[in-house]
Amino acid sequence: MNRIIRLSIFSSFAIGILIYISSCSLFSNSKVTLDIAAAPFKMLSQYHFFKGELKELLPNDRIMPYDLISPLFSDYAHKARFIYLPEGSTIDYTEKKVLQIPEGACIIKNFYYPDDFRKPEGKRRIIETRLLVHRKQGWDAVEYIWNDEQTDAHLEVAGDLKQVSWIHYDGTKRDIDYIIPSKNQCKGCHWIDGAITPIGPKVKNMNKDFAYTDGKENQLTKLAKVGFLKGVPTDVKTCPKIANYLDTTADLNDRARAYLDVNCGHCHNPGGPAYTSGLYLNYETQDKEHLGFCKTPVAAGIGTGNLLVDIMPGDPAKSIMVLRMASTHPAIKMPELGRTTVHQEGLELITKWIATQSGACTTPAK
């Protein structure tokens, strides 16, 4: 009798283990469950964007990782970017604007901090995941905040503040109060031509190699090969490509223009939220006055620091652009959102660039 009882207990235990393993396997292999007509899920894991442990960010089927040549500065946060496309969908290639990503798609951007920036593949802490969901009525921004255990992230519309620390590239310890934006604040960067729009995935900023699990390959070529992107030229060397602003061996002007395009141009362009300023910093702008050279601001106040022009050629100290980049004061700093610290490398780049510019302004400088 005891033997029968022991066998029964063992059998029940074994069956339970098999059920558990089966359920885990089923969960890890579940298809993406994004429904663009439904309200956002309460938890990030419910979308099944990633396989296995959520914090590993291993993309599920129909999800491709990507990277940018010159990234937007966000208080030194690292980013893991992905694009989800539903079955049967493709992205239209376009050189002048952001990629034409179809309805039903989702851009997934994870913000994280490695414990030690000198070991970027080591232990990390994911702070937030931002989704841009292409619904029938247009793009919708959805925000998820990760828990301390790094097991999941919950939906949040009001934003939050997280204390973050890390070891920087120079070996020093850094601490910041990281601000997670509210849903409405997302419009501050993504509001273009009267609608929320992606700003990162552009051909000129994606024309680079990426280390995929099956080897390194140009991102445009790879996306075309897997059926995500149509209309890609056979020779991607003919596609536009901006400079990496952190590459000190690249041309100074190319680096500066890339920095301004990525960090400022999404607002400061003819269709962006800052269009009334007349200061257009997107890569396509060639007019020097619209770029800020000898241009007086449309509004005075604390944000000008009593300086007269956005860029004083050859004199960074008399340039409003440098003043605003070097400040963390809420009424002075630029960009207004997305940073609480000064991007030292970016500030040094733009300062050096302005110092090398020639020309005289007719407007007298103080």
N, C-alpha and C positions, 0 to 999 in steps of 0.2 A: 504493500500500500504506500509506504513512504517513498519507494522508488518511483511509483506512478505519480505521486504528488510532485516529486523533484523534477521529473521529466516534464510534467505539465507546466510547472513554473518556468523551467528552462525554455520550453517551446514558446510560452507567452512572451518571455523576455526577447527571444530571438526574433519573433514576429514583430515585436515592437521596434526593435533595432532596424529591421528591414523596412518597415513602414517609414521610420524616421529618415533613413538614408534615401528612400525613394522620394519622400516629400522634399528633402533638401535638393536632390538632383532635379526634381521637377521644377522647383522654384528657380534654381540657377539657370535652367534652360528655358524659362518662360519667355514668350515673345514680348516685345514692347507693347504696353497697354495704353498708349496715349490716345485719348479721344478728344479731338479738338472741339467737339460740341458740348462736352461735359465740363463741369467745374473742376479746378485743379485738385489733385489728390492732397490729402492732409500730410502724407509722408512721401519723401522722394523715392523710397524703395518701391512704392506701389507702381511706378512706371516701368520697372524692370529695364531701365536703360543699361544697367551693368550686371555682369554675371558674378557669381560667387560673393565674397565679402564686399559690401558696398564701398568701403573705404579704399579698396584696391583700384576702383574705377576701371575695371576691365570691360570694354564695350561689348554690348550684345549685338546680335545680327542687325544689319541695316543702320549701324552707327559707325561713323568714321572719325578718328581723331584728326586734329589739324593744329597747326601752330602759325604764328605770325612772325614775319621778318622783324618788324618793329612794333612791340606791344605797347598798349596804353599803360601808363604808370598808375598803379593803385597801391600806394604806400608799400611798395616793394613786394607785394603779394605775387606769388607764382600762380600760373593759371593752367589748368588742363581743359582743353577745348574739344568739343565733339559736335558733329552734325548728325541728326537722325532724319532719314528719309523713308516715308512709307513705301511699301512695295509698289512698283510701277511708276514711281516718280523720278524725275531727273531735274538737275539744276541747269539753267541756261547760262552759258558762258557770256560774260560781258566785261569789257575792259574799262569802261569809264565810271561805272557805279559799282555798288556792292553786288555780289552774285545774286542772280534772280532765283531765290530759293522758293519752292512751290508751297502751296497750301498743304497743311498736314504735317509739315516738317517742324523740327525743333532744334534750336541751337542751345547747347548745354555748356555752361562755363563754370568751372569749379575753381574757387579761390583758396589757396592754401599757403602755408609757411613751412618750409623744411626747418627742423630744429637747428640745423647748421647749414647755412647757405653754401659753405665750401663742400658739402656733401649732399647735393640736391636730390640724389636717389635714396637717401636715408630716411629716417623717421620724419613724418610730417604731420601737421594738423590742418585739416580742411575746415575752413571757417564758414563758407557759404557756397551755394550752388544757385546760379541764376539761369533761368530758362527764358528763351524767347520762343513762344509757340505761335506758329502761323495758322491762326484760326480763319474761318470763312470771312469774318469781318475785318481781318487784318492781324498784325502782330500784337501779341499780348505778353507783357513782362510778368514773370512769376518768380518769387523769391523763396528759397529754402535755407534754413539755418541749421548747421550741424550740431549735434549734441556733443558733450565732452567725451563720451565713450567712443565716438567716431563710428557708431553703428547705424545711424540714420540721420535724416535732416527733416525738420518740420516746416510746414508752410507758414509764412509770415508776411503780412502786408505793411506793417508799421515800421519795419527796420529794427535795428538793435545796435548795441555797442559791445564789443568783445575786447578784453585785454589780451594782447598777443606779445610774445617775446621770442627772440631768436638770436643766434650767433651770426653776425654779418660776415660779408666776404673778407673784411679786414681783421676778423677775430674778435671784434668788440660785441658786447651784448646790447641788443636793441629792444626797447619796449615801446609799444604804442597802444592807444585806445582806438581799435579798428572800428570804423563806422560802417555798418551794413545799411544800405539805402532802403528807403520805403518804396512801395510800388510807384507812387507818384513821382518820386525823385528820379526814377529810371528814365522818365521822359526828358529830364534835363540834358541827357546826352543823346538819347535815341530818337528825339523828336525832329524829324526832317521832312520838309515839304508837307507839314500838317498831319503827320502820322508817325507812329512808332516804327522804327526801321533798324535793322542790324547795321552795325558800323565797322565791324572787324573783318569779316570774310570778303576781301576784295582780291582780285587777281594780282594786283601789284604788290600786295602784302602777303600773298600765299605762294608766290613763285619761288619756292625753296625746297630743299630736300627735307624729308622727315624720316625718322627711324621707326619704321613699322615693325611688327613682330616678324614679318617675313623678309626684312631687309630694308635698307635705305633707298628711297626713291623720291623724285620730285612730286610734290603734292598734287599739282594740276594733272600730271600724267597718271598718277595713281587713282585719283578721283574719276578720271575718264575711263581708266581700265576696268574699274569695278562697277561702272554704269551710273555713277552719281552725277557726273558732269559731262554735258554734251557740248560740242562745238569747239573743243580745245584744239588749237593749232598743233600740227604734228611736231613741230620744233618749238618747245616751250621757251627757248632762248629768245624767240621773237616776241614773247609776251612781256608786258610792262613789269618792272620790278623796282621797288624802292630800296633805299639803302637801309642797313641795320644801323640805327643811330648810336649803338654802343660799340660799333666797330671803329676803333680809332685809326685804322689804316685806310678807311674809306674817305672819299672826298668830303671836306668840311661842309660845303654848301649842301651837298646831297644828304648828309646826315642831319643837318639842321632842318631842312625842308621835310624830311621824313618824320622827325620828332614833332614838328609843328602840325603836320598833317594828322598824325595818329592821336596826339594829345590835345589838340586844339581845333583841328579842322572839321570835326564832326559838328561842332557848334558854330564856329566861325567860318561859314560858307554862305553863299547867296540864298540857300534854302534852309539854313539851320536856325536854331533858337537865337543866335547872336547876329543874325543878318543885319539888324538895324544899326549895328556898330560900324558897318562898312569895313571892318577888319576881317579879311578872308584869308585864312591860313591853310586851306586845303591845298594839296599838292599841285592841283591844276592851275591855281592862280599865278599869273605872271606879272600882273600890274604891281609895280613896286609900292605905290601908295596904298593899295588894298592890302598889301603884305605888311603895312605899318611904317614903311620908310617915310619919315618926316610927316606922318599923319597925326593930326590932332584928334584927341578922343571926342566922341559925340557928347559925353557927359563928364563934368568935372566932379571933384569930391575927393574923399580920402583915398579912393582907388588909384588916383593919378600921382599921389605923393607930391603934388605941386610941380610935376614935370609936364612938359609941353607936348611931347610926341611919343608915339608908341615905340618907334625905333629911331634913335639918333645914330646915324652911321658913324662908326668908329668910336662911339662913346656909350658903352653899356650902362654906366652910372647915370646917364641922363635919358635912359630908355624906360618907359613905363612897363614894357614887356618883362624886363629883368626884375624890376621892382615887384611885380605881381607874382612872378615865379618864385621869388626869394622869400615871400611872406607866407605865414600861416594864419594871419588875421582874417576872420570871416568876411570882412568888407573889402579886403584888398586882394587876397590870394586868387590865383587862377591856375588850374580850373577851380570853380567854386565847389564842386563835388568830387568825391573820389580820392581825396588825399587829406591827411592831417599833418603830413611831414613834407619837407622840402626834398624834391628829387635832385640831389646834389649833382649827379652825373648829367642830368638834363640841363640844370642851371649852368653848369660849367660849359656845356656844349653851346648853348645859345649865347652866353656871355662872350665866348671866344669868337663865335660867328659874327656877332654884331661888331666886335672890336676890329674885325678884318674888313668890314664894309667901308666903302669910300663914298664921298659925295657930301654936299653941304645942304642944310635945310634953310629955306628962306625965313622960316619962323625962328625968331631969336630964342636961344636956349638960356635958361637961368644958370 
